[in-house]
Amino acid sequence: SKYLLSPMPGLLIKISVKEGQTFKAGEELAIVEAMKMENSLRASNNVKIKSILVEESDNLTVDQAILEFED
């Protein structure tokens, strides 16, 4: 996918990336808190961050785009 999507509604408590950075599969990209549990969102492939679409402390909906990856 070209985007990192929120798997659940919740609060974005941490963005672990900066635009232009490259990450390997398995590395943490962001943390979403839902029902008092922190859920680490990790890269499923090697990716380069094109843009950050939300800010820390934003409330997210299901399938809301958090990050956009370069092709």
Secondary structure in CASP SS format (residue, H / E / C, confidence):
PFRMAT SS
TARGET T0000
AUTHOR 0000-0000-0000
METHOD secondary structure of the structure
MODEL  1
S C 1.00
K C 1.00
Y E 1.00
L E 1.00
L E 1.00
S C 1.00
P C 1.00
M C 1.00
P C 1.00
G E 1.00
L E 1.00
L E 1.00
I E 1.00
K E 1.00
I E 1.00
S C 1.00
V C 1.00
K C 1.00
E C 1.00
G C 1.00
Q C 1.00
T E 1.00
F E 1.00
K C 1.00
A C 1.00
G C 1.00
E C 1.00
E E 1.00
L E 1.00
A E 1.00
I E 1.00
V E 1.00
E E 1.00
A E 1.00
M C 1.00
K C 1.00
M E 1.00
E E 1.00
N E 1.00
S E 1.00
L E 1.00
R E 1.00
A C 1.00
S C 1.00
N C 1.00
N C 1.00
V E 1.00
K E 1.00
I E 1.00
K E 1.00
S E 1.00
I E 1.00
L C 1.00
V C 1.00
E C 1.00
E C 1.00
S C 1.00
D C 1.00
N E 1.00
L E 1.00
T C 1.00
V C 1.00
D C 1.00
Q C 1.00
A E 1.00
I E 1.00
L E 1.00
E E 1.00
F E 1.00
E C 1.00
D C 1.00
END
